[in-house]
Amino acid sequence: MADFLYKGVVDWFLDQMSQEAIVPGDKMPSLRALSKQLGLSLNTVIHGYELLSEDGWIESRPKSGYFVCHRSETKPALLLAGEELRELAKDGTKPAWACLAHRAALVDQSDTFLSPAVRQEEVHLPVLGKGHLAAREAVSEHLKGLGIKAHASHLWLGRSPLAIFTQTLQTLTQRGDSVLVLTPCDPRITTTLQSLGRQVIALTAGERGVDLDLAIRCLRDKSIRLIVLPGQFSFPAGQLVSNLSLRRWLAIIEETKLPVIEWDLCSHLAYRAGSMMTYKSLDSSDQIVYIGGVESKGVDRSASWCLPGKHQALLEGAFLGADMALSDAQQMALSDALQPHSKRSLMKRAREVWANSERVKAHLETCLGEHVSFAASKGGMSLWMRLSKPLDVASMTALLASFRHAIVPGALVSHEADANHWLAVNVTLDDVEPLAKALAEHLVVDEAKLAVEPVETVIEKIEEQAVETLEPVEESEQTEELVEAIESDLAQPEKEAKKSRNATTEPLYNPMLDLINHDFG
């Protein structure tokens, strides 16, 4: 009877899903509200929610209740670790220009996030240096939730995390130096390194992280001057770095004594309760320069922070000279967003992004079906989506012309051989339907093209083989006859084609037929 009552909660949920009264991304009724609605005890409803959680229908979110998940009907896309190091070409500023075109797809699409609560008439000048103590204390409290113990006096605030990254890079390395970068990562990291003349060595991470033995060999054999580590839920894979991998990396860093930059803009977009451990939270030797922040597409609605660690003396001059300070209004908006109970809080925005992510996944899979699959994601700003086949140049160009704010081509993010099969999709989009329709149209068009291409390919191969093997006098005539025969076979119905082939060729002898006839008559 108890088991039957628990399943009653599950049956109610499935019935609501079938009627589309509940869709992925929606918040579930509270335990008490559903208990009263169904006339069941609170313990029964709790056990029912546990059953739904175990089956992946719903999940608990920190301090916000239960939310409906999207249960994919296709196999998840696997992100494999690279088997070799890749030295990226020195293309100058070309990659940076390409990445700049997709900048909006890398950030929160909200127009209101980090906007001042009250419109101020006076234009406040930026605060020179690190920023107001009150704002830095708010950031310090936020970092404690990530396991990072940072005193407010050690923090620097700025308008752009990329500006802080650039100043750090130019201070700690020189033109021509080799930099080891874990990918896939925010493409602005690799393109900035390339445009500033650094030699980028990419080490690809998979579902379980990177091949650390390969990383150790790289640090031993190559003259690496800097390591760049994407933080939790690094763009765009949404990976949750294991504590074991974090500790092994810290052991490597402490042994090599190399400077390290941790790029961590998505830790607040976690999909589970509890603090997200970072590389910096385990950095007892202060080797890591920690860069975090929140970014929005609105003008002057982004903020970043940096912990220089043991490199404080070197970096403070670069930060002061870059004049990256936030205005009074920007610092007030940032302090407000970092308060957990604020109406504009980062935590509330994170819940909205989580819910929207489930809706985006459900909508894309409904429209595109087996054409796409998603890498398993634990959080972050985007979905890492694999296409069944890469789009041709014309289709990709047409798609990017309309949706540069929504997608980033895989070739900008990953440097593996299959990069063209991947797309990064921003999960903060308010309306993903136009993108889904456009993708469906281009994928269907590509399929139609592929259905015709094999015929032409076969004919071209036969022509090439004929040219190589036939005598010069006879090659043109025999080639034309072969091509005409194939084209006529393809033009006829399947049955007629079989008859014509059977009439002109002798059947091959198959010894298995003798055994079958002997055993089964």
RODO-2510 file (C-alpha; in nm, 4 decimals, decimal comma):
residues 521
     n   res          X          Y          Z
     1     m     0,0000     0,0000     0,0000
     2     a     0,2844     0,2371     0,0865
     3     d     0,4526     0,1610    -0,2459
     4     f     0,1247     0,2271    -0,4246
     5     l     0,0886     0,5676    -0,2549
     6     y     0,4413     0,6718    -0,3568
     7     k     0,3661     0,5756    -0,7157
     8     g     0,0515     0,7861    -0,6956
     9     v     0,2767     1,0926    -0,6796
    10     v     0,4691     0,9631    -0,9835
    11     d     0,1440     0,8954    -1,1737
    12     w     0,0217     1,2471    -1,0970
    13     f     0,3488     1,3912    -1,2269
    14     l     0,3430     1,1866    -1,5502
    15     d    -0,0185     1,2837    -1,6092
    16     q     0,0695     1,6527    -1,5692
    17     m     0,3609     1,6076    -1,8131
    18     s     0,1383     1,4375    -2,0728
    19     q    -0,1077     1,7284    -2,0570
    20     e     0,1849     1,9770    -2,0744
    21     a     0,0621     2,1335    -1,7517
    22     i     0,4220     2,0873    -1,6357
    23     v     0,7131     2,1311    -1,8785
    24     p     1,0924     2,1140    -1,8370
    25     g     1,2217     2,4129    -1,6446
    26     d     0,9065     2,4592    -1,4349
    27     k     0,9218     2,4618    -1,0574
    28     m     0,7435     2,1745    -0,8853
    29     p     0,4741     2,2425    -0,6236
    30     s     0,6097     2,2573    -0,2727
    31     l     0,5917     1,9355    -0,0702
    32     r     0,3216     2,0716     0,1584
    33     a     0,1140     2,2132    -0,1266
    34     l     0,1140     1,8811    -0,3160
    35     s     0,0447     1,6892     0,0038
    36     k    -0,2676     1,8992     0,0574
    37     q    -0,3693     1,8786    -0,3108
    38     l    -0,3453     1,4982    -0,3356
    39     g    -0,4603     1,4258     0,0185
    40     l    -0,1418     1,2343     0,1009
    41     s     0,0893     1,2549     0,3975
    42     l     0,3989     1,4720     0,3762
    43     n     0,6294     1,1685     0,4068
    44     t     0,4535     0,9993     0,1127
    45     v     0,5040     1,3047    -0,1087
    46     i     0,8689     1,3279    -0,0015
    47     h     0,9253     0,9656    -0,1041
    48     g     0,7423     1,0297    -0,4317
    49     y     0,9750     1,3219    -0,5088
    50     e     1,2721     1,1001    -0,4256
    51     l     1,1514     0,8415    -0,6803
    52     l     1,1163     1,1135    -0,9452
    53     s     1,4627     1,2453    -0,8635
    54     e     1,6193     0,8995    -0,8931
    55     d     1,4640     0,8562    -1,2389
    56     g     1,5890     1,1962    -1,3531
    57     w     1,2485     1,3631    -1,3899
    58     i     1,3133     1,6349    -1,1324
    59     e     1,6081     1,7681    -0,9360
    60     s     1,6619     1,9693    -0,6220
    61     r     1,8128     2,3134    -0,6566
    62     p     1,9920     2,4926    -0,3720
    63     k     1,7494     2,6827    -0,1473
    64     s     1,4840     2,6960    -0,4188
    65     g     1,2953     2,3643    -0,4289
    66     y     1,2484     2,1051    -0,7027
    67     f     1,2536     2,1738    -1,0776
    68     v     1,1429     1,9658    -1,3748
    69     c     1,4300     1,8318    -1,5872
    70     h     1,4481     1,7552    -1,9561
    71     r     1,4926     1,3812    -2,0054
    72     s     1,6709     1,3329    -2,3348
    73     e     1,5558     1,0550    -2,5685
    74     t     1,8855     1,0538    -2,7594
    75     k     2,2233     0,9291    -2,6446
    76     p     2,4340     1,2058    -2,4896
    77     a     2,7257     1,3364    -2,6932
    78     l     3,0606     1,2229    -2,5565
    79     l     3,3378     1,4751    -2,5117
    80     l     3,6652     1,2854    -2,5376
    81     a     3,9989     1,3962    -2,4011
    82     g     4,2571     1,4767    -2,6685
    83     e     4,5329     1,2234    -2,7269
    84     e     4,7874     1,4844    -2,8296
    85     l     4,8895     1,8433    -2,7682
    86     r     4,7951     2,0912    -3,0400
    87     e     5,0027     2,3982    -3,1119
    88     l     4,7654     2,6585    -3,2502
    89     a     4,8677     2,8510    -3,5592
    90     k     4,9971     3,2052    -3,5110
    91     d     4,7145     3,3813    -3,6967
    92     g     4,7676     3,7197    -3,5322
    93     t     4,4475     3,9125    -3,4629
    94     k     4,2337     3,7145    -3,7104
    95     p     4,0917     3,4710    -3,4472
    96     a     4,0258     3,7606    -3,2078
    97     w     3,8129     3,9390    -3,4701
    98     a     3,6178     3,6184    -3,5328
    99     c     3,5600     3,5727    -3,1588
   100     l     3,4554     3,9356    -3,1139
   101     a     3,1651     3,8795    -3,3535
   102     h     3,0266     3,6161    -3,1142
   103     r     3,0843     3,8091    -2,7918
   104     a     2,7103     3,8348    -2,7146
   105     a     2,6765     3,4547    -2,7254
   106     l     2,9327     3,4233    -2,4455
   107     v     2,7456     3,6311    -2,1862
   108     d     2,4106     3,6609    -2,0097
   109     q     2,1424     3,7870    -2,2493
   110     s     1,9552     3,9721    -1,9753
   111     d     1,9139     4,3478    -2,0275
   112     t     1,8370     4,4184    -1,6629
   113     f     2,1034     4,2181    -1,4808
   114     l     2,3598     4,4385    -1,3005
   115     s     2,1699     4,7527    -1,3945
   116     p     2,1560     5,0193    -1,1207
   117     a     1,8472     4,9882    -0,9002
   118     v     1,7838     5,3650    -0,9185
   119     r     1,8602     5,5708    -1,2250
   120     q     2,1072     5,8358    -1,1188
   121     e     2,1159     6,1721    -1,2906
   122     e     2,4793     6,2501    -1,2135
   123     v     2,7555     6,0744    -1,4016
   124     h     2,9881     5,9363    -1,1360
   125     l     3,3546     5,9122    -1,2151
   126     p     3,5232     5,5723    -1,1658
   127     v     3,6844     5,5073    -0,8313
   128     l     4,0583     5,4876    -0,8848
   129     g     4,2344     5,1675    -0,7907
   130     k     4,0717     4,8558    -0,6551
   131     g     3,7223     4,9882    -0,5878
   132     h     3,5197     5,0682    -0,2759
   133     l     3,5887     4,8558     0,0303
   134     a     3,2169     4,7758     0,0709
   135     a     3,1982     4,6325    -0,2832
   136     r     3,5143     4,4294    -0,2333
   137     e     3,3789     4,2902     0,0955
   138     a     3,0628     4,1777    -0,0860
   139     v     3,2771     3,9944    -0,3417
   140     s     3,4855     3,8422    -0,0630
   141     e     3,1713     3,6987     0,0999
   142     h     3,0607     3,5575    -0,2367
   143     l     3,3973     3,3864    -0,2845
   144     k     3,3700     3,2192     0,0554
   145     g     3,0789     3,0218    -0,0894
   146     l     3,3241     2,8856    -0,3480
   147     g     3,5725     2,7837    -0,0818
   148     i     3,8053     3,0769    -0,1536
   149     k     3,9241     3,2671     0,1518
   150     a     4,0061     3,6114     0,0222
   151     h     4,0584     3,9266     0,2239
   152     a     3,8932     4,2342     0,0725
   153     s     4,2263     4,4182     0,0689
   154     h     4,3672     4,1664    -0,1793
   155     l     4,0832     4,2006    -0,4325
   156     w     4,0787     4,4121    -0,7473
   157     l     3,7546     4,5072    -0,9226
   158     g     3,7252     4,5923    -1,2908
   159     r     3,4803     4,6434    -1,5777
   160     s     3,5907     4,3451    -1,7848
   161     p     3,7387     4,0051    -1,6976
   162     l     3,9062     3,9973    -2,0391
   163     a     4,0834     4,3275    -1,9646
   164     i     4,2162     4,1828    -1,6373
   165     f     4,3226     3,8651    -1,8203
   166     t     4,5048     4,0684    -2,0872
   167     q     4,6941     4,2804    -1,8322
   168     t     4,7920     3,9677    -1,6356
   169     l     4,9093     3,7898    -1,9493
   170     q     5,1226     4,0811    -2,0701
   171     t     5,2814     4,1208    -1,7266
   172     l     5,3647     3,7546    -1,6600
   173     t     5,4749     3,6511    -2,0117
   174     q     5,6523     3,7908    -2,3150
   175     r     5,5828     3,7720    -2,6876
   176     g     5,6750     3,4271    -2,8217
   177     d     5,6301     3,2474    -2,4864
   178     s     5,4420     2,9165    -2,4808
   179     v     5,1177     2,8993    -2,2813
   180     l     4,9380     2,5735    -2,1924
   181     v     4,5575     2,6067    -2,2113
   182     l     4,2939     2,3495    -2,1197
   183     t     4,0205     2,3347    -2,3854
   184     p     3,7350     2,3566    -2,4674
   185     c     3,7256     2,6933    -2,2975
   186     d     3,5992     3,0439    -2,3495
   187     p     3,7369     3,1195    -2,6996
   188     r     3,8394     3,4683    -2,5904
   189     i     4,1231     3,3091    -2,3932
   190     t     4,2924     3,1387    -2,6884
   191     t     4,2252     3,4198    -2,9367
   192     t     4,3669     3,6817    -2,6992
   193     l     4,6798     3,4723    -2,6514
   194     q     4,7207     3,4327    -3,0284
   195     s     4,6644     3,8014    -3,1023
   196     l     4,9283     3,8984    -2,8451
   197     g     5,1901     3,6741    -3,0061
   198     r     5,1941     3,3898    -2,7518
   199     q     5,2336     3,0295    -2,8676
   200     v     4,9187     2,8457    -2,7573
   201     i     4,9430     2,4749    -2,6724
   202     a     4,5925     2,3301    -2,6308
   203     l     4,5256     2,0260    -2,4124
   204     t     4,1732     1,8919    -2,4644
   205     a     3,9670     1,7827    -2,1628
   206     g     3,7009     1,5120    -2,1857
   207     e     3,4143     1,4040    -1,9625
   208     r     3,6629     1,2998    -1,6921
   209     g     3,9064     1,5864    -1,7345
   210     v     4,2443     1,5938    -1,9068
   211     d     4,5147     1,3332    -1,9454
   212     l     4,7423     1,4506    -1,6644
   213     d     5,0308     1,2316    -1,7819
   214     l     5,0189     1,4180    -2,1130
   215     a     5,0156     1,7489    -1,9241
   216     i     5,3209     1,6455    -1,7199
   217     r     5,5118     1,5435    -2,0355
   218     c     5,4237     1,8783    -2,1931
   219     l     5,5533     2,0731    -1,8927
   220     r     5,8715     1,8629    -1,8922
   221     d     5,9485     1,8735    -2,2666
   222     k     5,8288     2,2213    -2,3637
   223     s     5,9267     2,5592    -2,2272
   224     i     5,5880     2,6543    -2,0783
   225     r     5,5725     2,9995    -1,9154
   226     l     5,2059     3,0094    -1,8071
   227     i     4,9122     2,7722    -1,7515
   228     v     4,5492     2,8771    -1,8078
   229     l     4,2831     2,6673    -1,6336
   230     p     3,9101     2,7172    -1,7032
   231     g     3,7131     2,6951    -1,3775
   232     q     3,4000     2,5025    -1,2870
   233     f     3,1423     2,4688    -1,5684
   234     s     3,3987     2,6039    -1,8105
   235     f     3,2518     2,7300    -2,1345
   236     p     3,0985     2,5500    -2,3014
   237     a     3,1201     2,1924    -2,1786
   238     g     2,9591     2,2444    -1,8371
   239     q     3,2053     2,0094    -1,6708
   240     l     3,2258     1,9570    -1,2981
   241     v     3,5939     1,9171    -1,2148
   242     s     3,6524     1,6338    -0,9664
   243     n     3,8273     1,7068    -0,6377
   244     l     4,0933     1,4468    -0,7245
   245     s     4,1741     1,6220    -1,0524
   246     l     4,1890     1,9584    -0,8733
   247     r     4,4342     1,8257    -0,6144
   248     r     4,6563     1,6588    -0,8744
   249     w     4,6738     1,9838    -1,0711
   250     l     4,7689     2,1745    -0,7559
   251     a     5,0479     1,9247    -0,6895
   252     i     5,1785     1,9833    -1,0433
   253     i     5,1569     2,3616    -1,0034
   254     e     5,3411     2,3612    -0,6704
   255     e     5,6169     2,1438    -0,8154
   256     t     5,6703     2,3487    -1,1327
   257     k     5,6245     2,6897    -0,9614
   258     l     5,4717     2,8241    -1,2839
   259     p     5,2228     3,1136    -1,2738
   260     v     4,8643     3,0038    -1,3381
   261     i     4,5486     3,1925    -1,4377
   262     e     4,2111     3,0455    -1,3409
   263     w     3,9289     3,1815    -1,5586
   264     d     3,6102     3,1277    -1,3556
   265     l     3,2974     3,3108    -1,4701
   266     c     3,0363     3,0362    -1,4263
   267     s     3,0733     2,8870    -1,0767
   268     h     2,7536     3,0607    -0,9665
   269     l     2,5607     2,8627    -1,2329
   270     a     2,5843     2,5352    -1,0442
   271     y     2,3201     2,2645    -1,0807
   272     r     2,3553     2,1258    -0,7324
   273     a     2,3628     2,2496    -0,3751
   274     g     2,6871     2,3146    -0,1930
   275     s     2,9937     2,5212    -0,2671
   276     m     3,1788     2,4645    -0,5927
   277     m     3,5423     2,3884    -0,5214
   278     t     3,7891     2,5734    -0,7445
   279     y     4,1610     2,5455    -0,8125
   280     k     4,2082     2,8655    -0,6121
   281     s     4,0330     2,7210    -0,3071
   282     l     4,3173     2,4641    -0,2775
   283     d     4,5999     2,7031    -0,3678
   284     s     4,8033     2,7217    -0,0490
   285     s     5,1111     2,8632    -0,2247
   286     d     4,9209     3,1508    -0,3949
   287     q     5,0524     3,0584    -0,7425
   288     i     4,7111     3,1107    -0,9070
   289     v     4,5805     3,4422    -1,0358
   290     y     4,2040     3,4010    -0,9935
   291     i     3,9771     3,5938    -1,2361
   292     g     3,5993     3,5846    -1,1926
   293     g     3,2994     3,7989    -1,2678
   294     v     2,9555     3,8294    -1,4236
   295     e     2,8871     3,9569    -1,7747
   296     s     2,5744     4,0871    -1,9442
   297     k     2,5090     4,2103    -2,2979
   298     g     2,4009     4,5508    -2,1643
   299     v     2,6441     4,8438    -2,1791
   300     d     2,8381     4,8890    -1,8514
   301     r     2,6545     4,5931    -1,6945
   302     s     2,9485     4,3643    -1,6427
   303     a     3,1849     4,3380    -1,3487
   304     s     3,4933     4,1333    -1,2710
   305     w     3,7274     4,0666    -0,9827
   306     c     4,0788     3,9350    -0,9474
   307     l     4,2942     3,7807    -0,6739
   308     p     4,6556     3,8299    -0,7887
   309     g     4,8013     3,6017    -0,5204
   310     k     5,1793     3,6131    -0,4912
   311     h     5,1955     3,8196    -0,8139
   312     q     5,0325     4,1238    -0,6460
   313     a     5,3457     4,3394    -0,6644
   314     l     5,3873     4,2748    -1,0374
   315     l     5,0232     4,3155    -1,1339
   316     e     4,9057     4,6161    -0,9338
   317     g     5,0968     4,8573    -1,1572
   318     a     4,9436     4,6990    -1,4703
   319     f     4,5929     4,7143    -1,3219
   320     l     4,6314     5,0779    -1,2180
   321     g     4,7666     5,1752    -1,5578
   322     a     4,4777     5,0041    -1,7386
   323     d     4,2214     5,2183    -1,5488
   324     m     3,9604     4,9399    -1,5229
   325     a     3,7781     5,0722    -1,2158
   326     l     3,3978     5,0552    -1,1803
   327     s     3,1836     5,3650    -1,1272
   328     d     2,9917     5,4179    -0,8029
   329     a     2,6650     5,3030    -0,9644
   330     q     2,8259     4,9876    -1,1050
   331     q     2,9742     4,8958    -0,7684
   332     m     2,6394     4,9466    -0,5949
   333     a     2,4672     4,7234    -0,8521
   334     l     2,7366     4,4557    -0,8049
   335     s     2,7082     4,4651    -0,4248
   336     d     2,3305     4,4333    -0,4532
   337     a     2,3558     4,1370    -0,6920
   338     l     2,5874     3,9485    -0,4559
   339     q     2,3450     3,9714    -0,1619
   340     p     2,1648     3,6328    -0,1383
   341     h     1,8262     3,7831    -0,0442
   342     s     1,8261     4,0688    -0,2913
   343     k     1,5580     4,0913    -0,5628
   344     r     1,8373     4,1174    -0,8191
   345     s     2,0585     3,8533    -0,6600
   346     l     2,3021     3,6365    -0,8509
   347     m     2,1404     3,3306    -0,6919
   348     k     1,7966     3,4231    -0,8249
   349     r     1,9380     3,4840    -1,1721
   350     a     2,1146     3,1471    -1,1577
   351     r     1,7814     2,9720    -1,0873
   352     e     1,6272     3,1452    -1,3897
   353     v     1,9160     3,0307    -1,6088
   354     w     1,8826     2,6713    -1,4820
   355     a     1,5130     2,6621    -1,5648
   356     n     1,5644     2,8202    -1,9064
   357     s     1,8393     2,5714    -1,9862
   358     e     1,5972     2,2796    -1,9479
   359     r     1,3455     2,4524    -2,1756
   360     v     1,6124     2,5212    -2,4391
   361     k     1,7273     2,1565    -2,4382
   362     a     1,3703     2,0265    -2,4627
   363     h     1,2819     2,2617    -2,7490
   364     l     1,5957     2,1897    -2,9518
   365     e     1,5549     1,8143    -2,9157
   366     t     1,1861     1,8332    -3,0109
   367     c     1,2665     2,0291    -3,3282
   368     l     1,5877     1,8536    -3,4294
   369     g     1,5401     1,5000    -3,2951
   370     e     1,8264     1,2659    -3,3804
   371     h     2,0146     1,5385    -3,5657
   372     v     2,1585     1,6628    -3,2339
   373     s     2,2854     1,5342    -2,9013
   374     f     2,4077     1,7228    -2,5959
   375     a     2,7158     1,6749    -2,3808
   376     a     2,6234     1,6060    -2,0194
   377     s     2,6085     1,9424    -1,8431
   378     k     2,6267     2,0256    -1,4726
   379     g     2,5812     2,3983    -1,5227
   380     g     2,7255     2,6941    -1,7059
   381     m     2,6237     2,9531    -1,9622
   382     s     2,5814     2,7290    -2,2658
   383     l     2,4968     2,3890    -2,4090
   384     w     2,7665     2,1978    -2,5930
   385     m     2,5655     2,0467    -2,8804
   386     r     2,6895     1,7927    -3,1372
   387     l     2,5325     1,7873    -3,4843
   388     s     2,4890     1,4585    -3,6681
   389     k     2,6950     1,6111    -3,9502
   390     p     2,8744     1,9449    -3,9908
   391     l     2,6965     2,2242    -4,1739
   392     d     2,8439     2,3340    -4,5046
   393     v     3,0007     2,6789    -4,5363
   394     a     2,6939     2,8405    -4,6937
   395     s     2,4572     2,7070    -4,4255
   396     m     2,6865     2,8076    -4,1393
   397     t     2,7328     3,1565    -4,2852
   398     a     2,3566     3,2045    -4,3197
   399     l     2,3015     3,0763    -3,9657
   400     l     2,5631     3,3043    -3,8105
   401     a     2,4269     3,6067    -3,9957
   402     s     2,1085     3,5838    -3,7869
   403     f     2,2220     3,4126    -3,4650
   404     r     2,5664     3,5425    -3,3697
   405     h     2,4184     3,6337    -3,0311
   406     a     2,3029     3,2765    -2,9724
   407     i     2,5685     3,0329    -3,0975
   408     v     2,9446     2,9935    -3,1245
   409     p     3,0905     2,7582    -3,3904
   410     g     3,2731     2,4615    -3,2441
   411     a     3,5920     2,5423    -3,4367
   412     l     3,6377     2,8564    -3,2234
   413     v     3,5962     2,6630    -2,8986
   414     s     3,7626     2,3280    -2,9689
   415     h     4,0673     2,2433    -3,1780
   416     e     4,0013     1,8720    -3,2305
   417     a     3,9396     1,7120    -3,5697
   418     d     3,5613     1,6889    -3,5095
   419     a     3,5215     2,0534    -3,3980
   420     n     3,2938     2,1360    -3,6947
   421     h     3,0342     1,8913    -3,5599
   422     w     2,9836     2,1046    -3,2471
   423     l     2,7949     2,4220    -3,1598
   424     a     2,7804     2,6125    -2,8316
   425     v     2,4267     2,7433    -2,7639
   426     n     2,3652     3,0194    -2,5105
   427     v     2,1085     2,8994    -2,2528
   428     t     2,0015     3,2466    -2,1405
   429     l     1,8100     3,3092    -2,4652
   430     d     1,4527     3,4197    -2,4062
   431     d     1,3281     3,2629    -2,7309
   432     v     1,5132     2,9669    -2,8822
   433     e     1,2421     2,8764    -3,1366
   434     p     1,3806     3,0836    -3,4300
   435     l     1,7229     2,9230    -3,3845
   436     a     1,5705     2,5731    -3,3679
   437     k     1,3727     2,6316    -3,6898
   438     a     1,6749     2,7686    -3,8744
   439     l     1,8896     2,4737    -3,7649
   440     a     1,6201     2,2286    -3,8750
   441     e     1,5976     2,3909    -4,2185
   442     h     1,9723     2,3832    -4,2777
   443     l     2,0118     2,0256    -4,1550
   444     v     1,7290     1,9042    -4,3823
   445     v     1,8760     2,0923    -4,6802
   446     d     2,2156     1,9352    -4,6130
   447     e     2,0573     1,5895    -4,6045
   448     a     1,8974     1,6488    -4,9439
   449     k     2,2361     1,7515    -5,0849
   450     l     2,4069     1,4482    -4,9373
   451     a     2,1511     1,2193    -5,1017
   452     v     2,2653     1,3412    -5,4456
   453     e     2,6396     1,3686    -5,3849
   454     p     2,7269     0,9956    -5,3644
   455     v     2,6091     0,9374    -5,7268
   456     e     2,8360     1,2095    -5,8599
   457     t     3,1209     1,0923    -5,6389
   458     v     3,0965     0,7344    -5,7684
   459     i     3,0949     0,8526    -6,1301
   460     e     3,4006     1,0743    -6,0701
   461     k     3,5915     0,7871    -5,9086
   462     i     3,5125     0,5542    -6,1999
   463     e     3,6255     0,8170    -6,4486
   464     e     3,9545     0,8575    -6,2609
   465     q     4,0094     0,4810    -6,2431
   466     a     3,9282     0,4436    -6,6112
   467     v     4,1761     0,7146    -6,7062
   468     e     4,4493     0,5411    -6,5060
   469     t     4,3884     0,1841    -6,6283
   470     l     4,2647     0,2000    -6,9909
   471     e     4,4712     0,2392    -7,3083
   472     p     4,4915     0,5958    -7,4395
   473     v     4,3006     0,5105    -7,7596
   474     e     4,0103     0,3352    -7,5898
   475     e     3,9831     0,5253    -7,2585
   476     s     3,7314     0,7931    -7,3644
   477     e     3,4889     0,5487    -7,5281
   478     q     3,4993     0,2895    -7,2484
   479     t     3,4715     0,5557    -6,9769
   480     e     3,1615     0,7040    -7,1389
   481     e     3,0070     0,3555    -7,1679
   482     l     3,0725     0,2853    -6,7974
   483     v     2,9261     0,6201    -6,6886
   484     e     2,6175     0,5732    -6,9086
   485     a     2,5635     0,2222    -6,7715
   486     i     2,5776     0,3428    -6,4096
   487     e     2,3521     0,6400    -6,4738
   488     s     2,0938     0,4201    -6,6496
   489     d     2,1007     0,1699    -6,3618
   490     l     2,0452     0,4496    -6,1096
   491     a     1,7605     0,5927    -6,3163
   492     q     1,5691     0,2612    -6,3361
   493     p     1,3514     0,1242    -6,0573
   494     e     1,5239    -0,1075    -5,8131
   495     k     1,3648    -0,4283    -5,9452
   496     e     1,4519    -0,3532    -6,3074
   497     a     1,8068    -0,2676    -6,2075
   498     k     1,8403    -0,6028    -6,0309
   499     k     1,7030    -0,7883    -6,3342
   500     s     1,9400    -0,6133    -6,5722
   501     r     2,2408    -0,6860    -6,3512
   502     n     2,1383    -1,0510    -6,3077
   503     a     2,0907    -1,0900    -6,6820
   504     t     2,4370    -0,9593    -6,7674
   505     t     2,6444    -1,1160    -6,4865
   506     e     2,6882    -1,4762    -6,3784
   507     p     2,6013    -1,5543    -6,0141
   508     l     2,8979    -1,5963    -5,7801
   509     y     2,9518    -1,9401    -5,6267
   510     n     2,8811    -1,9409    -5,2520
   511     p     2,9910    -2,2573    -5,0640
   512     m     2,7513    -2,1749    -4,7761
   513     l     2,4567    -2,2505    -5,0082
   514     d     2,5679    -2,6155    -5,0311
   515     l     2,5645    -2,6485    -4,6527
   516     i     2,2232    -2,4830    -4,6235
   517     n     2,0735    -2,7064    -4,8939
   518     h     2,2242    -3,0146    -4,7311
   519     d     2,1040    -2,9352    -4,3776
   520     f     1,7638    -2,7853    -4,4546
   521     g     1,6799    -2,9227    -4,7982
***
